[in-house]
């Protein structure tokens, strides 16, 4: 028995450490497409082409319609997903124009434990949602991807919405999580000071995201939990014909 134990220990020393703990390595994209895709005449093809250029593992949408009168009663998220061969998840924030208005996520990988939380504090202009999915990556690591769009009018409403998100999304601080989207807040705002109590602003120091022509403000973010994410690349890409926001394309690693 003792010889067997010695042999096992010897074999374990020969196995590369990466077999036991591989890093999470993902490419994500954030897209606020403005009023359901208004600037592109609600054409799913052009958004699919844009995503295909960047080839992300996950895409997080804000301001995306589902079966509304203004978008021709189409499920745009599913249409884009079908063109890319990705898995869609829609998170309704509110009823709008005969259908729904909210956020969406596309994933290269099957997902589980999908949830949506909707909040509307008294100070908010309208209801907003946060949705998320859990994914087991090809290397066996688990990751939570979340998307949100915070209130446009009130700092207090944004902070309250983030509080709701924290309670529901961050059930375990050691669970690798990315919260992506339009926070409607600049880096020096109370909203982002609150967000950074628990989260890591992975793109800190990078470029502005609004408007999509000569951007002057940074209000779109990729937040990491816990605060040990590594930034391999972080680009602001602008397509003025698709949105008033620039998009974020980031390659990230979690040890």
C-alpha positions as CSV (number, residue, x, y, z in Angstrom):
1,X,0.0,0.0,0.0
2,X,2.8,2.4,0.9
3,X,4.5,1.7,-2.5
4,X,1.3,2.4,-4.3
5,X,0.9,5.8,-2.5
6,X,4.5,6.8,-3.4
7,X,3.8,5.8,-7.1
8,X,0.6,7.9,-7.2
9,X,2.4,11.0,-5.8
10,X,5.2,10.5,-8.3
11,X,2.8,10.4,-11.2
12,X,0.9,13.5,-10.0
13,X,4.2,15.4,-10.1
14,X,4.6,14.4,-13.7
15,X,1.2,15.7,-14.8
16,X,1.2,19.4,-16.0
17,X,-0.5,21.7,-13.6
18,X,-2.8,23.0,-16.3
19,X,-4.6,19.7,-16.4
20,X,-5.9,20.5,-12.9
21,X,-6.7,24.2,-13.2
22,X,-6.9,25.8,-16.6
23,X,-7.6,29.5,-16.8
24,X,-10.8,30.9,-18.2
25,X,-10.1,32.6,-21.5
26,X,-13.1,34.3,-23.3
27,X,-13.8,37.0,-25.8
28,X,-16.9,39.1,-25.1
29,X,-18.7,41.9,-26.9
30,X,-21.1,44.5,-25.6
31,X,-23.7,46.1,-28.0
32,X,-26.2,48.8,-27.2
33,X,-28.1,48.9,-30.5
34,X,-30.2,52.0,-29.8
35,X,-34.0,51.6,-29.7
36,X,-34.1,48.0,-31.0
37,X,-31.8,48.6,-34.0
38,X,-33.4,51.7,-35.3
39,X,-30.4,53.1,-37.1
40,X,-30.0,49.9,-39.1
41,X,-33.7,49.7,-39.9
42,X,-34.0,46.7,-37.6
43,X,-32.0,44.5,-40.0
44,X,-30.7,41.5,-38.2
45,X,-28.2,40.7,-41.0
46,X,-26.0,43.8,-40.4
47,X,-25.7,43.1,-36.7
48,X,-24.8,39.4,-37.4
49,X,-22.2,40.6,-39.9
50,X,-20.7,43.0,-37.3
51,X,-20.5,40.2,-34.7
52,X,-19.0,37.8,-37.2
53,X,-16.1,40.2,-37.9
54,X,-15.2,40.2,-34.2
55,X,-15.9,36.5,-33.5
56,X,-16.7,36.7,-29.7
57,X,-17.7,33.8,-27.5
58,X,-20.5,35.9,-25.9
59,X,-22.4,39.0,-27.1
60,X,-24.4,41.1,-24.6
61,X,-27.1,43.4,-26.1
62,X,-28.9,46.3,-24.7
63,X,-32.1,48.0,-26.1
64,X,-33.1,45.0,-28.2
65,X,-36.8,44.5,-29.2
66,X,-38.7,41.3,-29.4
67,X,-41.9,41.1,-31.5
68,X,-42.5,44.8,-31.5
69,X,-44.5,46.8,-34.0
70,X,-41.5,49.0,-34.7
71,X,-39.2,46.1,-35.6
72,X,-41.7,44.4,-37.9
73,X,-42.8,41.9,-35.2
74,X,-39.5,39.9,-35.4
75,X,-37.5,38.1,-32.7
76,X,-34.2,39.9,-33.7
77,X,-32.1,38.2,-31.1
78,X,-33.0,34.7,-32.3
79,X,-32.6,35.8,-35.9
80,X,-29.1,37.0,-35.2
81,X,-28.3,33.8,-33.3
82,X,-29.5,31.6,-36.1
83,X,-27.2,33.4,-38.6
84,X,-24.2,32.9,-36.3
85,X,-24.9,29.5,-34.9
86,X,-25.1,30.8,-31.3
87,X,-27.5,30.2,-28.4
88,X,-29.8,33.2,-27.5
89,X,-31.2,34.3,-24.2
90,X,-33.6,37.2,-23.9
91,X,-34.3,39.2,-20.8
92,X,-37.5,41.4,-21.0
93,X,-37.4,44.7,-19.1
94,X,-40.9,45.9,-20.0
95,X,-43.8,45.7,-22.5
96,X,-43.2,48.0,-25.4
97,X,-44.8,48.6,-28.8
98,X,-46.9,45.5,-28.8
99,X,-43.9,43.3,-27.7
100,X,-41.0,43.5,-25.4
101,X,-37.9,45.7,-24.8
102,X,-34.9,44.6,-22.9
103,X,-31.5,42.9,-23.0
104,X,-30.1,39.8,-24.7
105,X,-27.1,37.4,-24.6
106,X,-25.7,35.2,-27.4
107,X,-23.4,32.3,-26.4
108,X,-21.2,30.0,-28.5
109,X,-21.8,27.4,-25.8
110,X,-25.0,25.8,-24.4
111,X,-26.0,27.4,-21.1
112,X,-28.1,26.6,-18.0
113,X,-29.4,28.3,-14.8
114,X,-30.7,31.3,-16.9
115,X,-32.4,34.1,-14.9
116,X,-33.8,37.6,-15.4
117,X,-34.3,40.1,-12.6
118,X,-36.4,43.2,-13.3
119,X,-36.3,46.3,-11.1
120,X,-37.9,49.8,-11.2
121,X,-37.0,52.0,-8.2
122,X,-39.3,55.0,-7.6
123,X,-36.7,57.4,-9.1
124,X,-36.3,55.3,-12.3
125,X,-37.6,56.5,-15.7
126,X,-38.7,52.9,-16.6
127,X,-38.1,49.2,-15.8
128,X,-34.7,47.7,-16.5
129,X,-33.5,44.1,-16.4
130,X,-30.4,42.1,-15.7
131,X,-30.2,38.6,-17.2
132,X,-27.5,36.0,-16.9
133,X,-26.5,32.5,-17.8
134,X,-24.1,29.9,-16.5
135,X,-21.8,28.2,-19.0
136,X,-19.4,25.3,-18.7
137,X,-16.5,26.1,-21.1
138,X,-14.7,23.5,-23.2
139,X,-11.9,23.3,-20.6
140,X,-14.4,22.4,-17.9
141,X,-14.4,25.7,-16.1
142,X,-17.7,27.4,-15.2
143,X,-18.5,31.0,-16.0
144,X,-21.5,33.3,-15.4
145,X,-22.2,35.9,-18.1
146,X,-24.6,38.7,-17.2
147,X,-26.0,41.8,-19.1
148,X,-27.7,44.9,-17.9
149,X,-28.8,48.4,-18.8
150,X,-29.2,50.8,-15.9
151,X,-31.6,53.8,-15.6
152,X,-30.9,56.8,-17.8
153,X,-32.3,59.4,-15.5
154,X,-31.4,59.0,-11.8
155,X,-28.1,58.2,-10.0
156,X,-30.1,56.9,-7.1
157,X,-32.1,54.6,-9.3
158,X,-28.9,53.2,-10.9
159,X,-27.3,52.5,-7.5
160,X,-30.6,50.8,-6.4
161,X,-30.6,48.7,-9.5
162,X,-27.0,47.6,-8.9
163,X,-27.9,46.7,-5.4
164,X,-30.7,44.4,-6.7
165,X,-28.3,42.9,-9.2
166,X,-25.6,42.2,-6.5
167,X,-28.1,40.4,-4.2
168,X,-29.4,38.2,-7.0
169,X,-26.3,37.7,-9.3
170,X,-23.4,37.6,-6.9
171,X,-24.4,34.7,-4.7
172,X,-20.7,33.5,-4.4
173,X,-17.9,36.0,-4.6
174,X,-15.5,33.2,-5.9
175,X,-17.8,32.3,-8.8
176,X,-16.2,33.8,-12.0
177,X,-18.7,36.4,-13.3
178,X,-18.8,39.1,-15.9
179,X,-21.5,41.9,-15.8
180,X,-21.6,43.7,-19.1
181,X,-23.6,46.6,-20.5
182,X,-24.7,50.2,-20.5
183,X,-24.5,51.6,-17.0
184,X,-25.4,55.2,-18.1
185,X,-22.8,56.4,-15.7
186,X,-19.3,57.9,-16.2
187,X,-16.3,56.4,-14.4
188,X,-16.2,59.2,-11.7
189,X,-19.9,58.8,-10.8
190,X,-21.4,57.5,-7.6
191,X,-22.9,54.7,-9.6
192,X,-19.5,53.4,-10.7
193,X,-17.9,54.0,-7.2
194,X,-20.7,51.7,-5.9
195,X,-20.2,49.2,-8.7
196,X,-16.5,49.0,-7.9
197,X,-17.0,48.1,-4.2
198,X,-17.5,44.5,-5.3
199,X,-16.6,44.6,-9.0
200,X,-13.6,45.2,-11.1
201,X,-13.8,47.7,-14.0
202,X,-11.7,45.6,-16.4
203,X,-11.6,48.3,-19.1
204,X,-10.5,51.1,-16.7
205,X,-8.4,53.6,-18.6
206,X,-9.7,52.6,-22.1
207,X,-11.6,54.8,-24.5
208,X,-15.0,56.5,-24.6
209,X,-18.1,54.7,-25.9
210,X,-20.7,57.5,-26.6
211,X,-21.5,58.8,-29.2
212,X,-20.4,56.4,-31.9
213,X,-18.9,59.3,-33.9
214,X,-16.1,61.0,-31.9
215,X,-17.1,59.6,-28.6
216,X,-16.7,61.8,-25.5
217,X,-18.2,59.7,-22.7
218,X,-17.5,56.3,-21.2
219,X,-20.7,54.7,-20.0
220,X,-20.4,51.1,-21.2
221,X,-18.5,48.6,-19.1
222,X,-17.3,45.1,-18.5
223,X,-17.2,44.4,-14.8
224,X,-15.5,41.3,-13.3
225,X,-16.2,39.4,-10.1
226,X,-14.1,38.7,-8.1
227,X,-11.5,41.3,-8.8
228,X,-8.9,39.0,-10.3
229,X,-9.7,39.2,-14.0
230,X,-6.9,39.9,-16.5
231,X,-7.3,42.1,-19.6
232,X,-5.6,40.6,-22.6
233,X,-7.2,43.1,-25.0
234,X,-10.0,45.7,-24.8
235,X,-11.1,47.5,-27.9
236,X,-13.8,50.2,-28.5
237,X,-15.2,49.6,-32.0
238,X,-17.5,52.1,-33.5
239,X,-20.2,51.5,-36.2
240,X,-22.2,54.7,-36.5
241,X,-24.7,53.1,-38.9
242,X,-25.6,50.5,-36.3
243,X,-25.9,52.5,-33.0
244,X,-25.3,55.7,-31.2
245,X,-23.0,53.7,-28.9
246,X,-19.6,52.3,-29.7
247,X,-19.3,48.6,-28.9
248,X,-16.8,46.9,-26.6
249,X,-14.8,43.9,-27.7
250,X,-12.6,42.4,-25.0
251,X,-10.4,39.3,-24.5
252,X,-10.3,38.4,-20.9
253,X,-8.7,35.8,-18.6
254,X,-9.6,34.5,-15.2
255,X,-6.7,32.6,-13.5
